[in-house]
Amino acid sequence: MTSENPDSQPRIGPRINPGINPRINPGNSGHRQRLRARFRTGGVLAVADYELLELLLYAAIPRRDVKPLAKALIARFGSYAEVISAPVEQLREISGIGDTVITTLKLVEASAQKLAQGKIMDKPVLSNWQALIDYCQIQMAYQKREQFRILFLDRKNRLIADEKQQEGTIDHTPVYPREVIKRALELHATAIILVHNHPSGDPTPSRDDVEMTKNIEQAGQQLGVMLHDHLIISKSGQTSLKTLGLI
């Protein structure tokens, strides 16, 4: 009985086929060595997105030419970040993608989130604002559905909790001001930062965004919970309602 890599198994049903040759040609080993050497010398700026994916896929599929698969993933999702953040069900649509590759990609995503979180948790976020923005971008920018998060701060403006409160459709998430402030009081938070994403890619606040923010700010003022800001995150950047003068 032989044991085979599940990522090299043929798939049943319609799949997107990038024309992957499962065999490694004689020159492929040299290509891998040169690519690894270029990355070690120049870092991420020395390689293209698909080449960075190649380096990652080498560990998941060590006996296959993964360059076509890496290029197919970039063509399908658009960038390295979008490949890493892609939903599992969409990754499975790509021929050559199985559990091993998916686990590898999602481990990288989780590691990036954990690293960014470690830079802000239990630290004064107002003096580490860029780290906070980076964390929010990693967590939310590539989500396909709109989600609403609250960052809870103590009296020294240290981040004590980050919680996803709601998740909605691609363009709407229901938010209840009383529940937001109630949760802040339960955690003994004295200040909060609201964060939600716009999957459309446009971080411009809507009228509903502004109205919801004002309602939460008013509810917090009555019970001693300060609203520092409301950040809108997207693939193209972020918007601060405080910077816009809306808080």
Secondary structure, DSSP 8 states (H G I E B T S, - for coil): -----GGGS--SS--B------S--TTHHHHHHHHHHHHHHHGGGGS-HHHHHHHHHHHH-TTS--HHHHHHHHHHHSSHHHHHHS-HHHHTTBTT--HHHHHHHHHHHHHHHHHHHHTTBTSBGGGSHHHHHHHHHHHHTT-SS-EEEEEEE-TT-BEEEEEEEEE-SSS-----HHHHHHHHHHTT-SEEEEEEE-TTS-----HHHHHHHHHHHHHHHHHT-EEEEEEEEETTEEEETTTTT--
